[in-house]
Amino acid sequence: MKLFGSSGIRGIANKEITPELALKVGLVLGSRKKTAVIGRDPRVSAPMIEHALIAGLTASGCAVTEIGLVTTPTLAYAARNYECGVMVTASHNPSEYIGIKLWNPDGMAFDSAQQDEIERAIEEESFTRVPWNLIGKFEEDGNAIRDHINKIKKLVKGSSLKIVLDCGCGAGGTISPYLLQELGCEVITLNAQPDGHFPARNPEPTDENLSMLKKAVVEFGADLGIAHDGDADRMMAVDEKGKFVSGDELLAIFGLYECGSSKGTVVVPVDTSMMVDDYLEGSEIVRTRVGDVYVAEGIKLCGAIYGGEPSGSWIFPKISYCPDGVYAAARLVDIVSEKKLSELRKELPCYATKRGTLPCANEKKAELMKKVKAKLEPLGEVLDIDGIRVEMENGWVLVRPSGTEAKVRITAEARENVDELFELAEKIVREALK
Ligand code: MG
């Protein structure tokens, strides 16, 4: 069984992700690390999984520090003082899900090699139980949120903007309202009380899930609306007119301000809009596989100053390699205090995008992609790190097999006539499917 997905171990609580499994993860990890810091999001099942992990970690001799209900970036930042970090969260998934995500001291999630090692050890039951007098020490630390706030305050200026902040009843309610207030903002909160049933809205901060925030920004005459997902590693925004700002737009805006006049390197996944390349002209744009952990790896590899994923994951290595929605919110406040968000959006180039899927059996995907690559190669510059992306004069197309479903996804973006570009790609995939 494949335990780890692109976002760690995740599944339905007490069915796929059980205390027995968490105990084993704890035993395996605790047999390899001497110290660990652990935190959790507000999900109903989180304390159950967290306690099983603590039992496993201490039983194998690892000293555990528990920091309680925190955001994922708070946990990842706290990991700097330990050999590893453990976050019990299912991020933006619905209430019935839970997950375990493991962190390195620099705030980078465990990479695939580290995950494979843990997975193999669980299968082989490769762990040690220590004698009673070597059982890991357990302690609680209530300072992690304060430390994270203080670190962010050193990196931003702050301003007196009026902000509506929607924490979606997630972990963001433990930190973002306090941070923004301390930065001088007038903060109106929505759903700031953590509640694992997520009664207010779906925890994923998408345009359709943020109708309350969009309305509140207009009605309160606020300068900015900010929304988090369930564990606040993500952040999305609404401009002062109550309009949702797309992930590609935010990616470009953060990029411009992070690069400044120095024009550094920015890392983005392969499906990011070419609007980012055009807006950040002069900066080097490096593309990676889709998934925030690949973006983080890319940033580390190229020594980039910033990277992000249009889903709302913004990574600033000056704080950690974990997407930090809390820091991103504070950073956006600085940006918007210089220029209104709607005006910043007007400066961005805008291209048409078209997306679609075609059915394709999982076992046929590899062969299909080989054929598609041969057909697309003559059309332009090919990038094949995650599906096949081909760059042409007028735009680009991406053909990418779905990781979870029997489908292949086609994306096209064009300066003009996106339909023509999309149909060209679709025709190639259809023929290759025959
Ligand atoms: Mg998340």
Residues whose N, C-alpha, C, O or C-beta is under 5 A from the ligand:
A	BS01	MG	S91 H92 D229 D231 A232 D233 R234
